[in-house]
Amino acid sequence: MFMTKYKESIMKAVFFTAACISILAVALICLFLFINGVPAIAKIGIFDFVLGTTWKPANTPPSFGIMPMIVGSICVTAGAALFGIPTGVLTAVFMAAYSPKRIYRILKPAVNLLAGIPSIVYGFFGLVVIVPFVRETFGGTGSSMLAASILLGIMILPTIIGVSESAIRAVPQSYYEGALALGASHERSIFFVMLPAAKSGIMAAVVLGIGRAIGETMAVIMVAGNQARMPAGFLKGVRTLTANIIIEMGYAAELHREALIGTGVVLLVFILVINLLLSVFKRRTG
């Protein structure tokens, strides 16, 4: 009995330490960003920085307006969500409620494999397949907001499918059986009983998927065109916040480097706002 309590105390301490380390890591990242980025934003001017439409750090005087990258990130993320969220949730419904076992045994490992593919491989796929498809089908150069949205929509599928399927399977079977007992069909039981009951988990999947889309860098750089200007259409090139940082950080110095870190601050705030809005939406519809 004494040894059992001793082991439980040790494990509690281990779990508590792991939780503290995780919180500390997040706090240190935020601290680094704000210490290095906020002074640059103040020096440039918050409105000139956030609302400025010209990014030309080599000019005299330099211009550090990141509004084109903010709009580009929003558009690319929205396009990815438009493609990835319905496809991912419906795939999760199929896997949880419709898929025969022999198909599920193939489909589940395939989804897991998608989650493990490196971003650079997705980027090569987008460069070789998606960009030529967009160019030949819709015109333009192919390296565009549309290509980036399609590629990111594919990349967020494993996250949305995995979390949504787990949420649907976590709903008690009695919900489904009760709906059938009341005369509902299989489809109505799934879409009007099981899915609403799994809404919390599905919303978590949406948040994780959007976070993955807005934070992706390498794959977007390879297919988006990387033009630091206001987006002019889905068939035109675009640069996201993450792409802006990674493209220029290697040679940036002084205020230019600090402005890129400030871009990271804006990206962090952007992600926090998205999580907050989705949380508020979840509470109002709960």
Secondary structure, DSSP 8 states (H G I E B T S, - for coil): -HHHHHHHHHHHHHHHHHHHHHHHHHHHHHHHHHHHHHHHHHHH-HHHHHH---EETTSSS-EE--HHHHHHHHHHHHHHHHHHHHHHHHHHHIIIII--HHHHHHHHHHHHHHHHS-HHHHHHHIIIIIHHHHHHHH-S-S-SHHHHHHHHHHHTHHHHHHHHHHHHHHS-HHHHHHHHHTT--HHHHIIIIIHHHTHHHHHHHHHHHHHHHHH--HHHHHHSB---S----TTS-B--HHHHHHHHTTT--THHHHHHHHHHHHHHHHHHHHHHHHHHHHHHT-
